[in-house]
């Protein structure tokens, strides 16, 4: 998501001579951080005060801050994708090599699953049962169709911000983490009750797999990535050539 996702991305790719490269390990740890902090906050706040309006703010900020930290901590190591939406979006427009996509996706899902297991250990079976599902997302009362459309929009907006701040040489790379983290926080704030504000197949499916509950799983597998690919294409081919009038 940071400067490494640009022309220097090639230097941060996995080196396949070892069992686990630094870049792949960074993706695993970064995704673990995202799910542990974000989904962990979902569980902690809803168990403590199920009906509290403050939960939306807490959850949104937790995810946004986790992404911000991960981008600044691991951007120079792996690009800090920590999200299949970003990995596949960048690959689709030729800004990440397809040969490295499987390793990144495996690392992201593994990090999410390990984080969900840790949440289960911390909060016990109560966090895994009922509506908690270890902080997994689920479509709201509006239904899976509305949740799908919402996640397409969220993936689209996220990828526009990633492309604008982390792959465009005209942008200041120092602001990428803040811009991306705030996008995640704002998106979750508006979409939490509609789709859970996932943006991220690994973030949603990791806790689902550990909880062994799969409400609307196909929404989170397809919609954010579809939106991300559309966002990457729109930015690369329509917005990147633009410049302010002189």
Order of alpha helices (4+ residues) and beta strands (2+ residues): alpha-alpha-alpha-alpha-alpha-alpha-alpha-alpha-alpha
